[in-house]
Each structure stands twice: as structure tokens, then as C-alpha cells.
Amino acid sequence: MKRSLVPVLSTAVLVVLGWSGSVAAQLTDAKLATLSLRGDRTSYAPGGAVALEAWVEVEPEWHVNSHTPTFDYLIPTRLVLELPAGIGVQRFEYPDHELQTFAFEEVPLAVYDGRFVIRAHFEVPASYRDTALPVRAELAYQACNQSQCVAPTKAEATTVLVIGAEGALVANAPPPSVAVKPAVTASTASETSAPAARGLFSILLLAFLGGVILNAMPCVLPVLSLKFLSLVEGASHGRKGTVYGALATTAGIFFSFWALALAAIAAKSAGSAVGWGVQFQNPAFVTGLLLVVTLFSLNLWGLFEIPLPQKLAQLGSQGPTEGLGGHFASGLFATLLATPCSAPFLGTALGFALSRPAGTILAVFTAVAVGLAAPYLLLAAVPGFARVLPRPGAWMLTLRGFLGFLLAATAVWLLYVLGGQVSRVHLAGVQLAVLALALCVWLVPRLRGSWARGLAWGGVVAAMVVAVALAAAPAEGDRSTLAKGAVTRLIPWEPFDRTRAETVAQAGQAVFVDVTADWCFTCKVIEGRVLETEPVAEAFRRHGVLPLRADWTNRDPGIAKFLEDHGRFGIPFYMLYRPGQEPRVFSELLTRETLLAAVAELPPA
């Protein structure tokens, strides 16, 4: 394969395009709510009940959302307690909210303002005698006034409960307000914090295994096929060339994962929702990736070649014929195509990381990168591994053309994703721009004169600009039905509504929630092989399970918040609300047997 500069440049541009839009919110250090704690008694007897009061005071002319806000996308006010091991909160009591109308929303919103109190009830263990019980509280909230909302923040407070003889009740009056420094963050996943179930080492191990498995996911298979062909070609240059190519690919993988980690850290610090694969919610990113995949396909079919500048060519000659820049770009490309997938173990690791400090996020993303790059690191470290590769030959020309068709299939999938994000008119415009790009590429070797070929390459650039501009422009008219066409389904899915799901579950009916997206290939596979099957549909009917589907193809803060509240930042995501029990969260790779066993435990309808 000859050296080509287009994959390097186009992939680099695509990386910038995909990650630049992920950080939009800005930090705020506004102290708009204060928090203070006190117990309902002066002291407590061992085994006694505690009613801990958290007093909140909101600044004048500001309000915070209720614990159960009017809309799912609003940030709820939530109290989280950190207690010594062995003590758990039995229940929280939030005050009744007020319905108020604001200039930015005609529908009355459920809010708290002024001063209010949240109570948490728990029991002191009988083993606690003549000691002090430290309690730390965090209040997650978002403050708004008539014209703006600031980033979600946390207010913190601590207190110490005296354990001995039972003391007198405290008068029902607010304690002196304690000013605390809020920290910009996302709200916590549960209302009672506890030490992490897994240590950092085990989480890093899960992240590594998830990265290894990503190599076998359908999202990454086209890139693996390309690397196989490239490494076969590089084998003719000896051990040195193969090692250089493998290390360059590894560098591309590490660079892209570190960029993803830094973008996630910045977005999290700014109060934005973060998640795995959310860049595929950006139609401009999807279109950019579509253009890159199309160029890769045309290159594999031999329609164009662009030699690298002389210095880069000399550098590339030290490695396989693809050049070090091409190998680096393929590492970036592998990461881009891997992000729609959430492999086994990866969801747990990323969920842990994205709710932790910056250093943990960077460490977990690095572990995933090591896993994804493991085959290339093995190739560079073990000399005998290269001997398993077949010898170069004429068969590679046929394989090269076949791999071009694999990438073309990926382009079709990207058009399917784009079909659910832009209007019909814009989708048709993007398709015509891709066709024009292919036409200009086809014309280049057939034109005489440098000016004519330059004009053709100008057409390539213009087609790419037009395609991305159409995708980024506000949609006019209905979105395309390409990804939303009428399909006969065994299960009567209904749109996801979190309030409805929780209300129905509290009323005694089971609810199954499927969070999916058009860009999530794994979701589609599980939908066809597990969910849309007669045994599962019959089990849902027999036990009266309400099936709700949350579509995360496009940005939806409510769905992002729902995932975050359950410790996940990527999809697939499956959860079963069980009346009278905690919800059951399933693995990303849901199996029919696991789902049927969980539903069988429910009472018949």
C-alpha cells in the first residue's frame, strides 16, 4: 500500500471536530445555597433512631429544582450522606415543593427556594457506646433565577453526633447557617455513599479487559482488517519495520484516548454531561467520519494516491510501506470507531472513572488504551509473533479491494445513524456531497495538467466542507425516517419517561428500560438476538412488564442523567424496575437466559 497523506490529515481533523464540541459549559463559583447539619436530639443511645436534619438556605431571587423536578432533564436537588461503615440511611424526607412559573418556561416548575429542611433517618448500631459519630453531607443542586441557570454544584457540611444516653429533643429552629465552598460536579449516583465496591486496581483491570475486547467488536473490525493487510506488507521489511508500524499505531491509540480523557475531565469540571460515545450524537462528527471512511475506501480501491512530502517519506521508509503517519492515523481511527461500543467490563470501569477525580479518569482511559493496543504491543515485544503473518503476494490486491467494501459498509451504517439526526433535505445534500467527493477523486488521475487536477482536488475539499456544513446546520423540516422506519416488533415499546417508569413500578408493575441509539451497533445486535425474540416477548406479556425504550441517538440530558444516576456513562444499558425491590441493572452484553431468569422471578400479571 502506497503512502497516503489523506488518512492522516482527515483523521486528525476529525478528532478535533469530534472533541471540540464536547466542552461547552463554563465553571461557576457562585455560592447560591448553604448547608448545615444537626441531629434532632442532643445525644443518642446505642440502637436509637436518628433524624438528621439538613438545613438549606437558597440566596434571595434564586431557586433550586425539587427532588422530583417537573421534567426529566432538570437537575434534581439531592442529599447524600457519608456515614461510618455498617450504617445506612433508611429513608430521606424531602419537603413539599412549590410550583412556580418563570420567564423561560410556561409550564410551572417544581422548585425549592428560601429556607427548607431535608431529613434523613437511620439507626445507631448497638455496638456504638460512649463515642462520637461523624457525619458528612453533600447537597447536589442546580440554582436558577428568572433568566439563567448556573452549572450543577455541591454544598458540603459535617457534624458529629454524640452517642451515650438519649438526650433531649432539639427545638425546631434552623441552626446558624454554615457557608461552604461548592464544587462543580455531577450529582451522585446514589443517596448513600459508601466505599467503592472495587478498588482502583480491579477497575483498571476491568478497563484493560474491556479495551482488549473492543478489538473484537464490530465497530473496530474494519480497522483491524486494514492493519492486518498493512502488517503483512510490512513483514517484507523485516522485524524493524513491523515494530515501527505497531508502535506508531499504539501511539495513535494512546493519543486519542488521552484526548478523550482530557475532554471528559474538562466537560465534567464545567458541569456538562459526559459519556462514552456521545460524540456520535453530533451530526457534524458523524458526517466527518463518513467522509474519512469514504476516502479510505476510495484509497483502497486504488482511485487515488498522494505521496507524502520527501522528509516524511524518508521517515516512513523506516517502517512498513504505509508510513508511520498512516499507522498513527489508523490508531486514531480505531479509537473513533470503538467509542460507539461498550464492551463487557468497559461500562463498569468507565462508570467508575467518570464519577471520580481527574487522575482516576486519566488512569482508567489509559488502561482502556493499553487493552485496545495490546495486539500491537505484543507484536512489537515478541519477535516470533510476526512469523504467524502470511507472506506478501498477489492475493493482497484482492484483499485490499475487499477491505474497501468493508469500509464502504461502515459508510452505509454512518448514513443510517445520520438519518436519525438531520432533516431529509440535509441528508440528501450530504449524500450528494459524498457522491461529488467520489466523482472528483475519480477524475484526478484522468485529468491532464496540474491546474485541472488542482481544480478536482478543490472539488474534494468543497464537497467535504458542504457535507459538514449541512450536517451542522439547524434541521429544517422533519428528520429523515431512514433510521426510524416502520418495523414490525414483537415487543410494543413505548417512549421512555423516567417519572412514569418510577410511578408504574411503585404501583406494582414491572418496567423494563432499554437505552439505545442508532449509532450503537452492539445495541442493535442485542435488540435482534435477545429482546425482539418470541420467548422474551411472551415473558413480558405473561408478567405484565411495561417495555420502555430511551433513544439516545441525539443529545438528551434526561437520558444522560438517568444513566449517570445508575453509575453508567455509555450504552447499551438495560434495567428492570421490580416492585418492592431495588431495580436490576444488567450487563452491557445482555443474554436471553439472564433476562428470562430475572423476569421469571416476577409475579404473573
C-alpha positions as CSV (number, residue, x, y, z in Angstrom):
1,M,0.0,0.0,0.0
2,K,1.5,3.3,-1.0
3,R,1.9,6.1,1.4
4,S,-1.2,8.4,1.7
5,L,-1.4,11.7,3.4
6,V,-5.2,11.9,3.3
7,P,-5.9,9.4,6.1
8,V,-3.5,11.2,8.4
9,L,-4.9,14.7,7.8
10,S,-8.6,13.7,7.6
11,T,-8.4,11.7,10.8
12,A,-6.6,14.4,12.7
13,V,-9.3,17.0,11.6
14,L,-12.0,14.5,12.6
15,V,-10.5,14.1,16.1
16,V,-10.6,17.9,16.6
17,L,-14.1,18.1,15.2
18,G,-15.4,15.4,17.4
19,W,-13.9,16.5,20.7
20,S,-14.1,20.3,20.3
21,G,-17.8,20.2,20.8
22,S,-17.8,18.2,24.0
23,V,-16.9,21.2,26.3
24,A,-19.4,24.0,26.1
25,A,-20.4,24.9,29.7
26,Q,-18.3,27.2,31.9
27,L,-17.3,27.0,35.5
28,T,-19.0,29.0,38.2
29,D,-18.1,29.5,41.8
30,A,-21.4,31.2,42.8
31,K,-22.3,30.3,46.4
32,L,-26.1,30.3,45.9
33,A,-27.0,27.7,48.6
34,T,-25.6,27.0,52.1
35,L,-25.9,23.7,54.0
36,S,-25.8,22.9,57.7
37,L,-26.4,19.7,59.7
38,R,-27.8,18.8,63.1
39,G,-29.4,15.9,64.8
40,D,-32.9,16.0,66.3
41,R,-31.5,15.3,69.8
42,T,-28.6,16.5,71.9
43,S,-27.3,12.9,72.1
44,Y,-28.4,9.3,71.2
45,A,-28.5,6.0,72.9
46,P,-26.9,2.9,71.2
47,G,-29.5,1.3,69.0
48,G,-31.6,4.5,68.9
49,A,-33.2,6.2,65.9
50,V,-31.6,9.4,64.4
51,A,-33.5,12.0,62.4
52,L,-30.7,14.1,60.9
53,E,-31.7,17.5,59.7
54,A,-30.0,19.1,56.7
55,W,-31.0,22.8,56.6
56,V,-30.6,24.5,53.2
57,E,-30.8,28.2,52.6
58,V,-31.0,29.5,49.0
59,E,-30.0,33.0,48.1
60,P,-32.8,35.6,47.5
61,E,-34.2,35.7,43.9
62,W,-32.8,32.2,43.3
63,H,-34.3,28.7,43.5
64,V,-33.3,25.1,43.1
65,N,-35.2,22.3,41.5
66,S,-37.3,19.9,43.6
67,H,-36.1,16.4,44.4
68,T,-38.6,15.3,41.8
69,P,-38.4,18.0,39.1
70,T,-41.1,18.7,36.6
71,F,-39.0,17.5,33.6
72,D,-36.5,14.6,33.5
73,Y,-33.8,16.8,32.1
74,L,-33.8,19.2,35.1
75,I,-31.2,18.5,37.8
76,P,-32.9,17.3,41.0
77,T,-31.8,18.5,44.4
78,R,-30.4,15.5,46.2
79,L,-28.8,14.9,49.6
80,V,-26.1,12.3,50.0
81,L,-24.7,11.2,53.4
82,E,-21.4,9.6,54.2
83,L,-21.6,7.6,57.4
84,P,-19.3,5.1,59.1
85,A,-19.2,1.5,57.8
86,G,-22.3,-0.5,58.8
87,I,-24.7,2.4,59.0
88,G,-27.1,3.0,56.1
89,V,-29.8,5.6,55.6
90,Q,-33.3,4.1,55.9
91,R,-35.1,6.9,54.2
92,F,-35.0,10.5,53.2
93,E,-37.8,13.0,53.7
94,Y,-37.8,15.9,51.3
95,P,-40.1,18.9,51.8
96,D,-43.1,19.6,49.6
97,H,-42.1,21.7,46.6
98,E,-43.8,24.8,45.2
99,L,-45.0,25.2,41.6
100,Q,-43.7,28.4,40.2
101,T,-43.8,29.9,36.7
102,F,-40.7,31.5,35.2
103,A,-39.9,33.6,32.1
104,F,-38.0,30.8,30.4
105,E,-40.8,28.2,30.8
106,E,-44.6,28.5,30.6
107,V,-45.1,25.2,32.4
108,P,-45.0,25.6,36.2
109,L,-41.8,24.1,37.7
110,A,-41.4,22.2,41.0
111,V,-38.8,24.2,43.0
112,Y,-37.5,25.0,46.5
113,D,-36.5,28.5,47.5
114,G,-35.7,30.4,50.7
115,R,-35.0,28.0,53.6
116,F,-36.0,24.4,53.8
117,V,-35.0,21.2,55.6
118,I,-34.3,17.6,54.4
119,R,-34.4,14.8,57.0
120,A,-32.5,11.5,56.9
121,H,-33.5,8.7,59.2
122,F,-31.1,5.9,60.3
123,E,-30.3,3.9,63.4
124,V,-27.2,3.9,65.6
125,P,-25.7,0.4,65.9
126,A,-26.0,-1.1,69.3
127,S,-22.2,-1.6,69.3
128,Y,-21.6,2.2,69.4
129,R,-21.2,3.2,73.1
130,D,-19.9,6.5,74.6
131,T,-18.4,7.7,71.3
132,A,-18.8,10.3,68.6
133,L,-20.5,9.5,65.2
134,P,-19.1,11.7,62.4
135,V,-21.5,12.6,59.6
136,R,-20.6,14.3,56.3
137,A,-23.3,15.5,53.9
138,E,-23.3,16.7,50.3
139,L,-26.2,18.6,48.7
140,A,-26.2,18.3,44.9
141,Y,-28.3,21.1,43.3
142,Q,-28.6,23.5,40.4
143,A,-29.6,27.1,41.1
144,C,-31.6,29.2,38.7
145,N,-33.2,32.7,38.7
146,Q,-35.6,34.3,36.2
147,S,-33.1,34.4,33.4
148,Q,-30.3,31.9,33.8
149,C,-29.2,28.6,35.5
150,V,-25.6,28.0,36.8
151,A,-23.7,24.8,36.5
152,P,-24.7,22.0,38.9
153,T,-22.8,22.3,42.2
154,K,-22.4,20.6,45.6
155,A,-22.6,22.2,49.0
156,E,-20.9,20.3,51.9
157,A,-21.3,20.2,55.6
158,T,-20.2,18.0,58.5
159,T,-21.4,17.3,62.1
160,V,-20.7,14.9,65.0
161,L,-23.4,13.1,66.8
162,V,-22.8,12.2,70.5
163,I,-23.5,8.6,71.4
164,G,-24.3,7.9,75.1
165,A,-27.5,8.4,76.9
166,E,-30.6,9.5,75.0
167,G,-30.7,13.3,75.1
168,A,-33.4,15.9,74.8
169,L,-35.2,16.8,71.6
170,V,-33.8,19.9,69.8
171,A,-36.1,22.8,69.2
172,N,-37.4,23.0,65.7
173,A,-35.4,26.0,64.6
174,P,-32.7,26.3,62.0
175,P,-29.1,26.2,63.2
176,P,-26.7,29.1,62.2
177,S,-26.0,28.8,58.5
178,V,-22.6,27.4,57.7
179,A,-21.1,28.8,54.5
180,V,-19.5,26.0,52.5
181,K,-17.5,26.0,49.3
182,P,-19.4,24.3,46.5
183,A,-17.6,22.1,44.0
184,V,-18.8,21.9,40.4
185,T,-19.6,18.3,39.7
186,A,-22.4,16.0,38.6
187,S,-24.8,14.7,41.2
188,T,-24.0,11.3,42.8
189,A,-25.4,8.0,41.7
190,S,-27.0,7.0,45.0
191,E,-28.3,8.7,48.1
192,T,-26.0,6.9,50.5
193,S,-22.3,7.0,49.6
194,A,-20.1,4.1,50.5
195,P,-16.5,2.9,49.8
196,A,-16.1,1.8,46.2
197,A,-17.1,-1.8,45.7
198,R,-13.9,-2.4,43.8
199,G,-10.5,-1.0,44.4
200,L,-8.8,1.1,41.7
201,F,-6.6,-1.8,40.7
202,S,-9.6,-4.1,39.9
203,I,-11.2,-1.2,38.0
204,L,-8.0,-0.7,35.9
205,L,-8.0,-4.5,35.2
206,L,-11.7,-4.3,34.0
207,A,-10.8,-1.3,31.9
208,F,-7.8,-3.2,30.3
209,L,-10.0,-6.3,29.6
210,G,-12.7,-4.0,28.1
211,G,-10.1,-2.5,25.8
212,V,-8.9,-5.9,24.7
213,I,-12.4,-7.0,23.9
214,L,-13.0,-3.8,21.9
215,N,-10.7,-5.3,19.3
216,A,-13.3,-8.0,18.6
217,M,-16.3,-5.6,18.5
218,P,-18.0,-5.0,15.1
219,C,-17.2,-1.3,15.4
220,V,-13.4,-1.9,15.2
221,L,-13.3,-4.9,12.8
222,P,-12.8,-2.8,9.6
223,V,-9.7,-1.1,11.1
224,L,-8.3,-4.5,12.3
225,S,-8.7,-5.8,8.7
226,L,-6.7,-2.8,7.4
227,K,-4.0,-3.3,10.0
228,F,-3.7,-7.0,9.1
229,L,-3.1,-6.0,5.4
230,S,-0.6,-3.3,6.4
231,L,1.4,-5.6,8.7
232,V,1.5,-8.3,6.1
233,E,3.1,-5.8,3.7
234,G,5.4,-4.6,6.5
235,A,6.7,-8.1,7.2
236,S,8.7,-7.9,4.0
237,H,10.8,-5.1,5.5
238,G,11.8,-7.2,8.4
239,R,11.4,-7.0,12.2
240,K,12.4,-3.4,12.4
241,G,9.6,-2.2,10.0
242,T,6.9,-4.3,11.8
243,V,7.9,-2.9,15.2
244,Y,7.8,0.7,14.0
245,G,4.4,0.2,12.5
246,A,3.0,-1.4,15.6
247,L,4.4,1.3,17.9
248,A,3.1,4.1,15.7
249,T,-0.4,2.5,15.8
250,T,-0.1,2.2,19.6
251,A,0.9,5.9,19.8
252,G,-2.2,6.9,17.8
253,I,-4.4,4.9,20.2
254,F,-2.9,6.4,23.3
255,F,-3.0,9.9,21.9
256,S,-6.7,9.6,21.1
257,F,-7.6,8.1,24.5
258,W,-5.7,10.8,26.3
259,A,-7.5,13.4,24.3
260,L,-10.8,11.8,25.2
261,A,-9.9,11.7,28.8
262,L,-8.9,15.4,28.9
263,A,-12.1,16.3,27.1
264,A,-14.1,14.3,29.7
265,I,-12.3,16.0,32.6
266,A,-12.9,19.4,31.1
267,A,-16.6,18.7,30.5
268,K,-17.1,17.2,33.9
269,S,-15.4,20.2,35.6
270,A,-17.7,22.5,33.6
271,G,-20.8,20.7,34.7
272,S,-21.5,19.1,31.4
273,A,-22.8,15.5,30.9
274,V,-20.1,13.1,29.8
275,G,-20.4,9.7,28.3
276,W,-18.8,7.1,26.2
277,G,-19.6,7.6,22.5
278,V,-21.6,10.8,22.9
279,Q,-19.6,12.4,20.1
280,F,-21.8,10.3,17.8
281,Q,-24.7,12.4,18.9
282,N,-23.1,15.2,16.9
283,P,-24.2,15.0,13.2
284,A,-21.2,17.1,12.1
285,F,-18.9,14.4,13.7
286,V,-20.8,11.6,12.1
287,T,-20.5,13.3,8.7
288,G,-16.8,13.9,9.2
289,L,-16.3,10.3,10.0
290,L,-18.4,9.3,6.9
291,L,-16.1,11.4,4.7
292,V,-13.0,9.9,6.2
293,V,-14.3,6.3,5.7
294,T,-15.3,7.1,2.1
295,L,-11.8,8.4,1.4
296,F,-10.3,5.3,2.9
297,S,-12.5,3.1,0.7
298,L,-11.5,5.0,-2.4
299,N,-7.9,4.8,-1.5
300,L,-8.1,1.0,-1.0
301,W,-9.8,0.7,-4.4
302,G,-6.8,2.5,-6.0
303,L,-8.7,5.6,-7.2
304,F,-6.1,8.0,-5.8
305,E,-2.7,8.1,-4.1
306,I,-1.0,11.1,-2.5
307,P,2.7,10.7,-1.8
308,L,4.0,12.1,1.4
309,P,6.4,15.0,1.4
310,Q,10.0,13.9,1.0
311,K,11.1,14.2,4.7
312,L,8.0,12.3,5.8
313,A,8.5,9.7,3.1
314,Q,12.1,9.1,4.4
315,L,10.7,8.7,7.9
316,G,8.0,6.3,6.7
317,S,10.6,4.3,4.8
318,Q,11.9,3.1,8.1
319,G,8.7,1.3,8.8
320,P,6.1,-0.6,6.6
321,T,5.1,1.0,3.3
322,E,2.1,2.6,4.9
323,G,4.4,5.1,6.7
324,L,4.5,5.9,10.4
325,G,1.9,8.7,9.8
326,G,-0.5,6.2,8.3
327,H,-0.1,3.8,11.2
328,F,-0.6,6.6,13.7
329,A,-3.8,7.7,11.9
330,S,-5.1,4.1,12.0
331,G,-4.7,4.1,15.8
332,L,-6.8,7.3,15.9
333,F,-9.3,5.8,13.5
334,A,-9.6,2.6,15.6
335,T,-10.5,4.7,18.7
336,L,-13.1,6.7,16.8
337,L,-14.9,3.6,15.6
338,A,-14.6,1.9,19.1
339,T,-16.4,4.6,21.0
340,P,-19.9,3.6,19.9
341,C,-19.3,0.2,21.6
342,S,-19.4,-0.5,25.3
343,A,-17.7,-3.8,25.7
344,P,-18.0,-6.1,28.7
345,F,-16.2,-4.7,31.7
346,L,-15.8,-1.4,30.0
347,G,-19.2,0.1,31.2
348,T,-18.3,-0.7,34.8
349,A,-14.8,0.8,34.5
350,L,-15.9,3.9,32.7
351,G,-18.8,4.4,35.1
352,F,-16.4,4.3,38.0
353,A,-13.9,6.6,36.3
354,L,-16.3,9.4,35.1
355,S,-17.7,9.8,38.6
356,R,-14.2,10.2,40.1
357,P,-11.4,12.9,40.1
358,A,-9.3,13.8,37.1
359,G,-6.4,11.5,37.9
360,T,-8.7,8.4,38.1
361,I,-10.3,9.3,34.8
362,L,-6.9,9.6,33.1
363,A,-5.8,6.3,34.6
364,V,-8.8,4.3,33.5
365,F,-8.7,5.7,30.0
366,T,-5.1,4.8,29.8
367,A,-5.9,1.3,30.9
368,V,-8.5,1.0,28.1
369,A,-5.9,2.3,25.6
370,V,-3.4,-0.4,26.7
371,G,-6.1,-3.0,26.2
372,L,-7.0,-1.8,22.7
373,A,-3.3,-1.5,21.8
374,A,-2.4,-4.9,23.3
375,P,-2.2,-6.8,20.0
376,Y,0.2,-4.2,18.6
377,L,2.3,-4.1,21.8
378,L,2.5,-7.9,21.6
379,L,3.6,-7.7,18.0
380,A,6.4,-5.2,18.9
381,A,7.5,-7.0,22.0
382,V,7.5,-10.7,20.9
383,P,9.7,-11.3,17.8
384,G,8.2,-14.6,17.0
385,F,4.7,-13.2,16.8
386,A,5.3,-11.6,13.3
387,R,6.1,-15.1,11.9
388,V,2.4,-16.0,12.1
389,L,1.6,-13.4,9.4
390,P,1.3,-14.8,5.9
391,R,3.8,-13.9,3.2
392,P,3.1,-10.9,0.9
393,G,1.8,-11.8,-2.6
394,A,-0.7,-11.0,-5.3
395,W,-3.5,-12.1,-3.1
396,M,-3.1,-8.8,-1.2
397,L,-4.6,-6.8,-4.2
398,T,-7.8,-8.8,-3.9
399,L,-7.9,-8.5,-0.2
400,R,-7.3,-4.7,-0.5
401,G,-10.3,-4.3,-2.7
402,F,-12.4,-6.5,-0.4
403,L,-11.4,-4.3,2.6
404,G,-12.6,-1.3,0.7
405,F,-16.0,-2.8,0.6
406,L,-15.9,-3.4,4.3
407,L,-15.3,0.3,4.9
408,A,-18.0,1.2,2.4
409,A,-20.4,-0.9,4.5
410,T,-19.3,1.2,7.5
411,A,-20.1,4.3,5.5
412,V,-23.6,2.9,4.9
413,W,-24.0,2.4,8.7
414,L,-22.9,6.0,9.3
415,L,-25.6,7.2,6.8
416,Y,-28.1,5.2,8.8
417,V,-27.0,7.0,12.0
418,L,-27.1,10.4,10.3
419,G,-30.6,9.6,9.0
420,G,-32.0,10.0,12.6
421,Q,-30.2,13.3,13.2
422,V,-30.8,15.6,10.3
423,S,-33.7,16.5,8.1
424,R,-34.5,14.7,4.8
425,V,-33.2,17.7,2.8
426,H,-29.9,17.9,4.6
427,L,-29.4,14.1,4.5
428,A,-29.9,14.2,0.7
429,G,-27.4,17.1,0.5
430,V,-24.8,15.1,2.5
431,Q,-25.3,12.1,0.2
432,L,-24.8,14.2,-2.9
433,A,-21.7,15.8,-1.4
434,V,-20.2,12.4,-0.8
435,L,-21.1,11.4,-4.4
436,A,-19.4,14.6,-5.6
437,L,-16.3,13.8,-3.5
438,A,-16.0,10.4,-5.1
439,L,-16.5,11.8,-8.5
440,C,-13.7,14.4,-8.1
441,V,-11.4,11.7,-6.7
442,W,-12.2,9.5,-9.7
443,L,-11.4,12.4,-12.1
444,V,-8.0,13.3,-10.6
445,P,-5.9,10.7,-12.4
446,R,-7.9,11.2,-15.7
447,L,-7.3,14.9,-16.0
448,R,-4.3,16.4,-17.8
449,G,-2.5,19.5,-16.4
450,S,-1.7,20.4,-12.9
451,W,-4.4,23.1,-12.9
452,A,-7.1,20.6,-13.8
453,R,-6.1,18.2,-11.1
454,G,-5.8,21.0,-8.6
455,L,-9.4,22.0,-9.5
456,A,-10.5,18.4,-8.9
457,W,-8.9,18.3,-5.5
458,G,-10.5,21.7,-4.8
459,G,-13.8,20.0,-5.5
460,V,-12.9,17.3,-3.0
461,V,-12.3,19.9,-0.3
462,A,-15.5,21.8,-1.2
463,A,-17.6,18.6,-1.1
464,M,-16.3,17.9,2.4
465,V,-17.0,21.4,3.6
466,V,-20.5,21.4,2.2
467,A,-21.3,18.0,3.8
468,V,-20.2,19.0,7.3
469,A,-21.9,22.4,7.0
470,L,-25.2,20.7,6.0
471,A,-24.9,18.3,9.0
472,A,-24.1,21.1,11.4
473,A,-26.9,23.4,10.2
474,P,-30.2,23.5,12.2
475,A,-32.6,20.9,10.8
476,E,-35.4,22.3,8.6
477,G,-38.5,20.1,8.5
478,D,-38.8,16.5,9.7
479,R,-35.8,14.3,10.4
480,S,-35.2,11.5,8.0
481,T,-37.0,8.2,8.6
482,L,-34.0,6.2,7.3
483,A,-33.2,5.2,10.9
484,K,-36.7,5.3,12.2
485,G,-38.6,3.4,9.6
486,A,-41.7,1.3,10.5
487,V,-40.6,-2.1,11.8
488,T,-42.8,-4.9,13.0
489,R,-41.8,-5.6,16.6
490,L,-42.6,-8.4,18.9
491,I,-42.4,-6.1,21.9
492,P,-44.7,-3.0,22.0
493,W,-42.0,-0.5,23.0
494,E,-43.1,2.9,24.4
495,P,-41.0,6.1,24.7
496,F,-39.1,6.2,27.9
497,D,-40.3,8.6,30.7
498,R,-38.5,8.3,34.0
499,T,-41.3,9.7,36.1
500,R,-43.7,7.3,34.5
501,A,-41.4,4.3,35.0
502,E,-40.9,5.0,38.7
503,T,-44.6,5.7,39.2
504,V,-45.7,2.5,37.5
505,A,-43.1,0.5,39.4
506,Q,-44.3,2.0,42.7
507,A,-47.8,1.0,41.8
508,G,-46.8,-2.7,41.5
509,Q,-46.0,-3.2,37.8
510,A,-42.5,-4.2,36.5
511,V,-40.9,-1.9,33.9
512,F,-38.0,-2.8,31.6
513,V,-35.9,0.1,30.2
514,D,-33.7,-0.2,27.1
515,V,-31.4,2.7,26.5
516,T,-30.2,2.5,22.9
517,A,-29.0,4.7,19.9
518,D,-28.8,4.3,16.2
519,W,-25.0,4.6,16.4
520,C,-24.7,1.8,18.9
521,F,-24.0,-1.3,16.9
522,T,-23.9,-3.5,20.0
523,C,-27.4,-2.3,20.9
524,K,-28.8,-3.3,17.5
525,V,-27.3,-6.8,17.7
526,I,-28.7,-7.4,21.2
527,E,-32.1,-6.0,20.1
528,G,-32.3,-8.5,17.3
529,R,-30.8,-11.6,19.1
530,V,-32.2,-11.1,22.7
531,L,-35.0,-8.6,23.0
532,E,-37.0,-9.0,19.8
533,T,-37.4,-12.7,20.3
534,E,-40.6,-14.7,21.0
535,P,-39.5,-16.1,24.4
536,V,-38.7,-12.6,25.8
537,A,-41.9,-11.0,24.3
538,E,-44.0,-13.8,25.8
539,A,-42.3,-13.5,29.2
540,F,-43.0,-9.7,29.2
541,R,-46.7,-10.4,28.4
542,R,-47.1,-13.1,31.0
543,H,-45.6,-11.0,33.8
544,G,-47.1,-7.7,32.6
545,V,-43.8,-5.9,32.1
546,L,-44.0,-2.4,30.6
547,P,-41.3,-2.0,28.0
548,L,-39.8,1.5,27.7
549,R,-37.2,2.5,25.2
550,A,-34.9,5.5,25.6
551,D,-33.4,6.8,22.3
552,W,-30.0,8.4,22.9
553,T,-29.2,8.9,19.2
554,N,-29.3,12.6,19.8
555,R,-28.3,14.5,22.8
556,D,-30.8,14.1,25.7
557,P,-29.8,15.5,29.1
558,G,-32.6,13.5,30.8
559,I,-31.3,10.2,29.5
560,A,-27.7,11.1,30.3
561,K,-28.8,12.0,33.9
562,F,-30.7,8.6,34.1
563,L,-27.5,6.7,33.1
564,E,-25.3,8.7,35.5
565,D,-27.7,8.1,38.4
566,H,-27.2,4.4,37.9
567,G,-23.4,4.6,37.5
568,R,-23.2,4.3,33.7
569,F,-21.9,6.7,31.1
570,G,-22.3,4.5,28.0
571,I,-24.7,2.2,26.3
572,P,-26.1,-0.4,25.9
573,F,-28.0,-0.1,29.2
574,Y,-30.7,-2.3,30.4
575,M,-32.6,-2.1,33.7
576,L,-35.6,-3.8,35.2
577,Y,-37.8,-2.0,37.7
578,R,-39.1,-4.6,40.2
579,P,-42.0,-3.7,42.5
580,G,-40.9,-3.7,46.1
581,Q,-37.2,-4.3,45.2
582,E,-34.2,-2.4,44.0
583,P,-34.0,-2.1,40.2
584,R,-31.9,-4.8,38.4
585,V,-29.2,-3.4,36.2
586,F,-28.0,-5.9,33.6
587,S,-24.6,-6.3,31.8
588,E,-23.9,-4.5,28.6
589,L,-23.9,-7.8,26.8
590,L,-27.4,-8.9,27.8
591,T,-28.2,-12.5,27.3
592,R,-31.7,-14.0,26.7
593,E,-31.2,-16.5,29.6
594,T,-30.3,-13.8,32.1
595,L,-33.2,-11.6,31.1
596,L,-35.7,-14.5,31.2
597,A,-34.5,-15.6,34.6
598,A,-34.9,-12.1,36.0
599,V,-38.5,-11.8,34.6
600,A,-39.4,-15.3,35.8
601,E,-38.9,-14.0,39.4
602,L,-41.7,-11.5,38.9
603,P,-45.3,-12.4,39.9
604,P,-47.6,-13.2,36.9
605,A,-49.7,-10.3,35.7
